[in-house]
Amino acid sequence: MSGKPQNKEKLNRTLEKVCNILHKEGINDWFIFYGTLLGIVREDSCIEGDNDLDIVINGEYSVLKALFKEYDFQFYWKGFGRRFKNNKLILKTQPTDSLSSVDFYIAEVNHEGSFNVNWVKNKISNCYVDSSKKNFVEKKWKSAILHLPNDYENKLVSMYGDWKTPGPGRVPRGFDI
């Protein structure tokens, strides 16, 4: 989605805060994805000029919304149009002076451990390192622990092609990975 580009310090601060909230609240079935994953893997930072953070999460929309309201996050649908205003497939926080917008992609996880991101009609396969334990690749980053999907480098190739080389206008390809 389009939005005002953010500086990476603001994106990093927001990512750190959101990850710490998720861990504090015992929510563990999530991982960073799209441009957020790309920046963290390639630059160990969010990407300068990105417009939001991207988190794929197995959770209930209403529970997540209520939780983040407790932490003073606001929500909005600007740029999504009316057809998405009441859907429960993506939870988007509103940016503030100190925090960037976060897109929580609400996913359904099937018996094989694939995350079905219905909003973008993608299936992200093989996300868990161990599907019986439902754990992800963990990366200690600043004061937070980030969750990365299993085989994240190949997922980045599927989305971006040559993801190691920064380039203008890189957008994810359609994929089932």
FIMINU-853163 format. One record per residue (C-alpha): residue number from 1; chain; x, y, z negated. Coordinates in nm, 4 decimals, always signed. Example, Ala and Ser with C-alpha at 12.3 -4.5 7.8 and 13.67 -1.06 7.14 Angstrom:
2
<1; A; <+1.2300; -0.4500; -0.7800>>
<2; A; <+1.3670; -0.1060; -0.7140>>
//
This chain:
177
<1; A; <+0.0000; +0.0000; +0.0000>>
<2; A; <+0.1130; +0.3477; +0.0629>>
<3; A; <+0.1923; +0.5797; -0.2202>>
<4; A; <+0.4351; +0.8478; -0.3202>>
<5; A; <+0.7944; +0.7191; -0.3202>>
<6; A; <+0.9415; +0.6945; -0.6697>>
<7; A; <+1.2965; +0.7269; -0.7943>>
<8; A; <+1.4590; +0.4066; -0.9079>>
<9; A; <+1.5081; +0.5237; -1.2675>>
<10; A; <+1.1322; +0.5642; -1.3064>>
<11; A; <+1.0682; +0.2278; -1.1382>>
<12; A; <+1.3325; +0.0600; -1.3575>>
<13; A; <+1.1888; +0.2148; -1.6752>>
<14; A; <+0.8408; +0.0920; -1.5806>>
<15; A; <+0.9603; -0.2593; -1.4957>>
<16; A; <+1.1449; -0.2851; -1.8247>>
<17; A; <+0.8375; -0.1688; -2.0188>>
<18; A; <+0.5927; -0.3995; -1.8380>>
<19; A; <+0.8154; -0.7066; -1.8761>>
<20; A; <+0.8640; -0.6379; -2.2455>>
<21; A; <+0.4864; -0.6039; -2.2920>>
<22; A; <+0.4227; -0.9329; -2.1122>>
<23; A; <+0.6793; -1.1129; -2.3283>>
<24; A; <+0.5601; -0.9486; -2.6500>>
<25; A; <+0.2036; -1.0579; -2.5741>>
<26; A; <+0.3075; -1.4153; -2.4886>>
<27; A; <+0.2167; -1.3914; -2.1203>>
<28; A; <+0.4727; -1.5987; -1.9338>>
<29; A; <+0.3123; -1.7139; -1.6067>>
<30; A; <+0.4289; -1.4303; -1.3800>>
<31; A; <+0.7199; -1.3259; -1.1600>>
<32; A; <+0.8440; -1.0206; -0.9746>>
<33; A; <+0.7968; -1.0284; -0.5984>>
<34; A; <+0.7983; -0.8288; -0.2741>>
<35; A; <+1.0101; -0.5106; -0.2938>>
<36; A; <+1.0679; -0.5444; -0.6677>>
<37; A; <+1.2295; -0.8857; -0.6228>>
<38; A; <+1.4279; -0.7584; -0.3251>>
<39; A; <+1.5719; -0.4665; -0.5213>>
<40; A; <+1.6544; -0.6648; -0.8339>>
<41; A; <+1.8296; -0.9422; -0.6387>>
<42; A; <+2.0103; -0.7203; -0.3894>>
<43; A; <+2.0897; -0.4142; -0.6019>>
<44; A; <+2.0226; -0.5199; -0.9635>>
<45; A; <+1.7783; -0.2288; -0.9642>>
<46; A; <+1.4490; -0.1270; -0.8176>>
<47; A; <+1.4885; +0.0287; -0.4739>>
<48; A; <+1.5096; +0.4070; -0.4522>>
<49; A; <+1.1997; +0.5341; -0.2747>>
<50; A; <+0.9801; +0.2281; -0.3358>>
<51; A; <+0.6292; +0.3320; -0.4325>>
<52; A; <+0.5394; +0.0706; -0.6949>>
<53; A; <+0.6341; -0.2500; -0.8744>>
<54; A; <+0.5029; -0.5880; -0.7613>>
<55; A; <+0.4221; -0.8660; -1.0064>>
<56; A; <+0.2468; -1.1912; -0.9170>>
<57; A; <+0.0632; -1.3210; -1.2215>>
<58; A; <-0.1544; -1.6151; -1.3167>>
<59; A; <-0.4030; -1.4464; -1.5447>>
<60; A; <-0.7490; -1.3079; -1.5789>>
<61; A; <-0.8080; -0.9616; -1.4368>>
<62; A; <-1.0228; -0.8392; -1.7269>>
<63; A; <-0.7810; -0.9695; -1.9925>>
<64; A; <-0.4814; -0.8037; -1.8247>>
<65; A; <-0.6680; -0.4785; -1.7763>>
<66; A; <-0.7760; -0.4682; -2.1412>>
<67; A; <-0.4231; -0.5512; -2.2579>>
<68; A; <-0.2536; -0.2798; -2.0545>>
<69; A; <-0.5205; -0.0263; -2.1564>>
<70; A; <-0.4030; -0.0883; -2.5147>>
<71; A; <-0.0606; +0.0317; -2.3986>>
<72; A; <-0.2160; +0.3451; -2.2428>>
<73; A; <-0.1942; +0.2360; -1.8796>>
<74; A; <-0.4574; +0.3818; -1.6458>>
<75; A; <-0.5968; +0.2100; -1.3360>>
<76; A; <-0.7099; +0.3326; -0.9978>>
<77; A; <-0.7932; +0.2383; -0.6404>>
<78; A; <-0.6715; +0.5397; -0.4465>>
<79; A; <-0.5499; +0.4250; -0.1077>>
<80; A; <-0.7268; +0.0899; -0.1239>>
<81; A; <-1.0626; +0.2074; +0.0071>>
<82; A; <-1.4060; +0.1233; -0.1247>>
<83; A; <-1.4004; -0.2404; -0.0209>>
<84; A; <-1.1316; -0.3118; -0.2837>>
<85; A; <-1.2647; -0.0885; -0.5612>>
<86; A; <-1.4374; -0.3681; -0.7521>>
<87; A; <-1.2333; -0.6686; -0.6487>>
<88; A; <-1.0504; -0.8685; -0.9112>>
<89; A; <-0.7546; -0.9779; -0.6985>>
<90; A; <-0.5211; -0.6880; -0.7644>>
<91; A; <-0.4842; -0.4678; -1.0701>>
<92; A; <-0.3123; -0.1388; -0.9886>>
<93; A; <-0.1893; +0.0991; -1.2549>>
<94; A; <-0.1867; +0.4710; -1.1961>>
<95; A; <+0.1519; +0.6419; -1.1923>>
<96; A; <+0.2237; +0.9023; -1.4587>>
<97; A; <+0.5036; +1.1523; -1.5102>>
<98; A; <+0.7090; +0.8866; -1.6874>>
<99; A; <+0.5895; +0.5563; -1.5332>>
<100; A; <+0.5493; +0.4227; -1.1796>>
<101; A; <+0.2494; +0.2357; -1.0464>>
<102; A; <+0.2412; -0.1422; -1.0920>>
<103; A; <+0.0562; -0.3845; -0.8653>>
<104; A; <-0.0426; -0.7008; -1.0501>>
<105; A; <-0.1356; -0.9573; -0.7851>>
<106; A; <-0.3780; -1.1913; -0.9596>>
<107; A; <-0.2993; -1.5414; -0.8339>>
<108; A; <-0.4565; -1.8810; -0.8677>>
<109; A; <-0.2088; -2.1600; -0.9295>>
<110; A; <-0.2923; -2.4934; -0.7723>>
<111; A; <-0.1991; -2.8398; -0.9024>>
<112; A; <+0.1265; -2.8298; -0.7013>>
<113; A; <+0.2358; -2.5063; -0.8682>>
<114; A; <+0.1786; -2.2854; -0.5638>>
<115; A; <+0.0602; -1.9334; -0.6373>>
<116; A; <-0.2264; -1.8376; -0.4084>>
<117; A; <-0.2261; -1.4610; -0.3736>>
<118; A; <-0.5751; -1.4225; -0.2306>>
<119; A; <-0.5577; -1.0481; -0.1833>>
<120; A; <-0.2874; -1.0810; +0.0826>>
<121; A; <-0.3907; -1.4338; +0.1881>>
<122; A; <-0.0516; -1.5831; +0.1065>>
<123; A; <+0.0522; -1.8969; -0.0716>>
<124; A; <+0.3845; -1.8849; -0.2521>>
<125; A; <+0.5075; -2.2421; -0.2989>>
<126; A; <+0.7581; -2.3959; -0.5366>>
<127; A; <+0.7625; -2.1014; -0.7776>>
<128; A; <+0.8440; -2.2931; -1.0944>>
<129; A; <+1.1915; -2.4259; -1.1690>>
<130; A; <+1.0097; -2.7085; -1.3491>>
<131; A; <+0.6367; -2.7265; -1.2770>>
<132; A; <+0.5667; -2.9376; -1.5884>>
<133; A; <+0.7140; -2.6604; -1.8057>>
<134; A; <+0.5852; -2.3761; -1.5841>>
<135; A; <+0.9124; -2.1888; -1.6113>>
<136; A; <+1.0858; -1.9532; -1.3703>>
<137; A; <+1.4378; -1.8376; -1.3017>>
<138; A; <+1.5073; -1.5921; -1.5827>>
<139; A; <+1.7287; -1.2886; -1.5421>>
<140; A; <+1.8416; -1.0839; -1.8402>>
<141; A; <+1.8104; -0.7255; -1.7229>>
<142; A; <+1.8404; -0.4165; -1.9398>>
<143; A; <+1.6313; -0.4912; -2.2511>>
<144; A; <+1.3982; -0.7275; -2.0626>>
<145; A; <+1.3896; -1.0784; -1.9264>>
<146; A; <+1.2645; -1.0863; -1.5685>>
<147; A; <+1.0956; -1.3867; -1.4127>>
<148; A; <+1.2039; -1.4669; -1.0569>>
<149; A; <+1.0394; -1.7410; -0.8526>>
<150; A; <+1.2342; -2.0589; -0.7875>>
<151; A; <+1.4287; -2.0502; -0.4584>>
<152; A; <+1.3913; -1.6718; -0.4493>>
<153; A; <+1.6643; -1.6162; -0.1889>>
<154; A; <+1.4817; -1.8294; +0.0686>>
<155; A; <+1.1569; -1.6548; -0.0186>>
<156; A; <+1.3283; -1.3212; +0.0517>>
<157; A; <+1.4499; -1.4528; +0.3889>>
<158; A; <+1.0936; -1.5616; +0.4726>>
<159; A; <+0.9612; -1.2159; +0.3880>>
<160; A; <+1.2355; -0.9838; +0.5085>>
<161; A; <+1.4743; -1.1765; +0.7310>>
<162; A; <+1.8198; -1.0265; +0.6632>>
<163; A; <+1.7303; -0.9059; +0.3140>>
<164; A; <+2.0914; -0.8513; +0.2104>>
<165; A; <+2.1301; -0.5547; +0.4451>>
<166; A; <+1.9327; -0.2458; +0.3411>>
<167; A; <+1.7280; -0.0964; +0.6198>>
<168; A; <+1.4507; +0.1567; +0.6618>>
<169; A; <+1.0918; +0.0477; +0.6845>>
<170; A; <+1.1391; -0.3141; +0.5794>>
<171; A; <+0.7982; -0.4612; +0.5074>>
<172; A; <+0.7159; -0.8217; +0.4229>>
<173; A; <+0.6213; -1.0477; +0.7113>>
<174; A; <+0.3157; -1.2685; +0.6857>>
<175; A; <+0.4219; -1.5845; +0.5104>>
<176; A; <+0.3322; -1.9041; +0.3374>>
<177; A; <+0.6493; -1.9897; +0.1513>>
//
